[in-house]
């Protein structure tokens, strides 16, 4: 069976639904996108993503709305989740993506996203092609630039040998393009 994917249109539809529900409650919410959603919506690197990794506020209200939308539209419970929140650092920057009446959506910038992708270093994911795509956007010339980005945007405990080897491999593949 094919893996479920959220297209750009799907994400916008669900963002509008979140906005509608927040408006009904007289509340305002914020979503800060990371990962595949940012690559899909902001950087146009792909057509879809498996889920929306993000941080969101107010967390409890948003969790309830996200859960209700998952049930109503037959989505995975984690279609919009904050599982990556522990990887964010104060140095990461977000840019405004979409402002609705009761919902503001922002996206991580390219450098922060590249740091997250390189330190995730998952072999069974799109981390490698996503990293190579982001390197081309950022016009990376040296391996040192990549390690500087990792050091700037991530916690030291994330700088593992696996990350070092993944980053070197990503740079070699990018450099061969």
N, C-alpha and C positions, 0 to 999 in steps of 0.2 A: 504494500500500500504506500502511496506517495506521502511524503511528509507534508503536513499542513503549513501553509505559508500565508503571511499577511502582506498583501500588496500595498502600494501607496494609497490607492483608493480605499482599501479596507481600513487602513490606519486613520485616514482622514474621517471616514464614516464613524469610527468608534470614538475619535476625539470629539466629534460633533455631539455624539451621544453622551459622553462624559460632561461636556459643556452644558447640554440641555438639563441633565440631572442635577448638576451643581446649581444651575439657575433656579430650578424648581425648589431647591433647598435654601436659596438665598446665600450661597457660599461661592467662594472663588478658590480655584485650585491651580497648582503648578505641576508641570511635568518637565523633567530634565532628562532628555534622551541620551542614551549611550549605545554602543554596539551597532548591530545590524539595522536598527531603525534609523539611526543617524546616517549610516552608509546608504540606505535606501532613499530616505526622504531629502536629506540635505546635500549629500555628495553624489547622488545618482550613480552609485557604484554597482547597484544591483536592482533587480525588479521587485524583490520581496525579502522578507525576513521571517524567521520562525516565531519570534516573539519580540516584544518591546522591552528592552532592559532600560530601566530608568530609576530616578528617584522622584518621589512625588509628595506633595503637601496639599492639604492636611492628610497625613498618612492614613489614619483610621477611616475618615470619610471616603477617601479615594479607594481604599481596599474594598470597602463595601460596594461602591459603585462598580469597580472592576469585576468583582465577584458576580454581581447581578448581571452585568453585560455578558460575562462568560456563560452564564446559565441561559440567558435569553437568546443569545446568538450561537449557542453550541460551540463555544471556544474552549480551549484548554484553560484550566484555572490560572495558569501563569502566563497568559497571553500578554499581560502587562505586569511586570514584576520588578521588585527592587533588590533582586539577588546580588547585584554587582555593587551595591552601595558601600560595602566595606573596602572596595578597591579605589574609591575616590579620595583624592587628596585636596587640601586647600588650594594648591597651585593650579588645579584644573579650571579651565575657563569654559563658559557656556555663552552661546549667542542666541538671540531671539529667533525663533522659527515661525511661530504662529500665535497671534493674539485673538482670542475669541472673547465674547462678553464675560464669561465666568471661568475661563481656562486660558492659561498662558503656557506655551510649549517652547522650550529652549533645547538646544543641542550642544553637546560637547564639541569643542573645536578639533581640528585635524590633528594637532600635536598630541593633545590629551588622549584622543581616540587611538592614535598610533601606539602610544605608551601602553594603553590598556590591552590592545590586540597583541603586542609583542610580549607582554608579561603574562597574558593568559596562555599563550603558546600551546594551544590545544591542537593536536594532530588530527583529530576527528571533526574539525570545524572549518570555518572559512577564515580563520585567523591569518593563515599564510597569504592567500590572495588579497584579503582585505589590507593586510600590512603593506604588501607590494603596491596596491592601488594608492594608499595614503602616502607612501614614499614618493610616488610620482607627483601627487598633488603638492607635496611639500618640497619637491625638487631636491631630494636628499642626494648628496654627493659622496659622503664617506660613512663608514661604519661608526666612526666616532660621533657623528651627528645623531645617529640612532641611540647610542648608549647615553649621550647627553640628554636626549629627550626622556629616556627611561628614568635616568637619575633625577631629572627635574620634576617629573610628574608622578612618580610612584614611590612607595615605601621601600626602604632598604631591604627588608625581609623578602621582597618580591624579586630581588636581583639574584636569582638562583643560576646554577650551571645550565639547567634546562633552558632558561630564558636567554642566557648568553649564546648557547648553540642555536636556538631557534632564530634569534636576531641575526646571527652570522649567516645562517642559511637563507633567511629572507632577503638579506642584503645581496648575497650572491645571486639569487634568482632575479632580483630587481635589476641588478647590474648587468645581467645577461640579456635583459629585454631589449 
